[in-house]
Amino acid sequence: MQLLYEAKTSIIQRCWRRYRARKKYRNYMKKIVYLQSCVRRMIARRELKQLKVSQHEGGKVQVRKRFQAHTKNVRRS
């Protein structure tokens, strides 16, 4: 009887530890994804700001050249 009780308790402990580990891992991954999105957003805002500044300084030609170069690469693919 004691042996059966110990087997059941070890199964319960194993399941509980696995549940906690999975929960901790999921929470950790959510935080990583959130951090990555924050960094991507920051980089995108910085690039947009640079594009706006370059347009005010007569950078419209540069934007047009970049777009034309991009469309050439797309057509080749």
C-alpha positions in Angstrom: 0.0 0.0 0.0 2.8 2.4 0.9 4.5 1.7 -2.5 1.4 2.5 -4.4 1.0 5.8 -2.5 4.6 6.8 -3.2 4.2 6.1 -6.9 1.1 8.2 -7.1 2.7 11.1 -5.3 5.8 11.0 -7.6 3.4 11.1 -10.6 1.6 14.1 -9.2 4.9 15.9 -8.4 6.2 15.2 -11.9 3.1 16.6 -13.5 3.1 19.7 -11.3 6.8 20.4 -12.0 6.3 20.0 -15.7 3.3 22.4 -15.6 5.3 25.0 -13.7 8.2 24.7 -16.1 6.0 25.1 -19.1 4.3 28.1 -17.6 7.6 29.7 -16.8 8.9 29.1 -20.3 5.8 30.5 -22.0 6.0 33.6 -19.8 9.7 34.0 -20.6 9.0 33.7 -24.4 6.2 36.3 -24.2 8.6 38.7 -22.6 11.2 38.1 -25.3 8.7 38.7 -28.1 7.5 41.9 -26.4 11.1 43.1 -26.1 11.8 42.3 -29.7 8.8 44.2 -30.9 9.7 47.2 -28.8 13.2 47.3 -30.4 11.8 46.8 -33.9 9.4 49.7 -33.3 12.2 51.9 -32.0 14.3 51.2 -35.1 11.4 51.8 -37.4 10.6 55.2 -35.8 14.3 56.2 -36.0 14.4 55.3 -39.8 11.1 57.1 -40.4 12.5 60.2 -38.7 15.7 60.1 -40.8 13.6 59.8 -44.0 11.5 62.8 -43.0 14.6 64.9 -42.3 16.2 63.9 -45.6 13.0 64.8 -47.5 13.1 68.3 -46.0 16.6 68.7 -47.1 15.8 67.9 -50.7 16.0 64.2 -50.2 13.0 63.5 -52.4 15.4 62.6 -55.1 17.2 60.1 -52.8 13.9 58.5 -51.8 13.0 58.2 -55.5 16.4 56.7 -56.3 16.0 54.1 -53.5 12.6 53.2 -54.7 13.8 52.8 -58.3 16.7 50.6 -57.1 14.3 48.5 -55.0 11.9 48.0 -57.9 14.8 46.9 -60.2 15.8 44.3 -57.6 12.2 43.1 -57.3 11.8 42.8 -61.1 14.9 40.7 -61.3 13.7 38.2 -58.7 
